[in-house]
């Protein structure tokens, strides 16, 4: 076998190529909505953002949907997850927007969310230390 860096002797299937193209097309909408999440979001705005994101998925995913079944049969779950890694931001912002639009949570901005995560981690650390003393 050739020992060339970044050389993979396995050829990518058409489904893998379409999955990479599809995830690349989801990067820009994900970044735009990620920028919008810096500010508080009401339930109606989140519903509109969720609908727009759903339309984006439908519009850019046509070619991917044609190859999706074959890709699912050929590639493992972890391989498919690796192929779609570029669309991770899109997935996160979609989950947040849908959660806010359904009334499951409120979104007060990224700064508030970061503060809540830090506060939860601090509480967990304090509880863990108290448990093992």
C-alpha positions, 0 to 999 in steps of 0.5 A: 500500500502506498504511504502517501499522506491523506491518501485513501485507496477507497473511492467515495460512492456517489451517496458520500459525494452528495452527502458532503455537498449537501452538508457544505450547502448547509454551512452558510444558513447555519452561520447566519442563524447562529449570528441571529442567536446572539440576540434574544428570540421570541417564539414567533421569530423562532417559528419563522426561522424554523420554517425557513430552515426547513425550506432550506433543507428541502431546497438544497437536499434534493440530490442527497435524498435520491442517494440517501437509502443507498448511503444508509445501506453502504456506510456505517452510522459513524461514517455518515456522521463524519460525512455530515460534520460540516452541517453540525452548526445548522443542526444545533441552530435548528434544534434551538429554533424549533425548541423555542418555537414550540415553547419548550425553552426560551432563548435570551441570547448566546451570552445568557446561554453561556452563563447558564452552562458555566453556572450549571458546570460550577454547580455540578462540580460543587455537588461532586466535590461535596459528594466525595468529601 
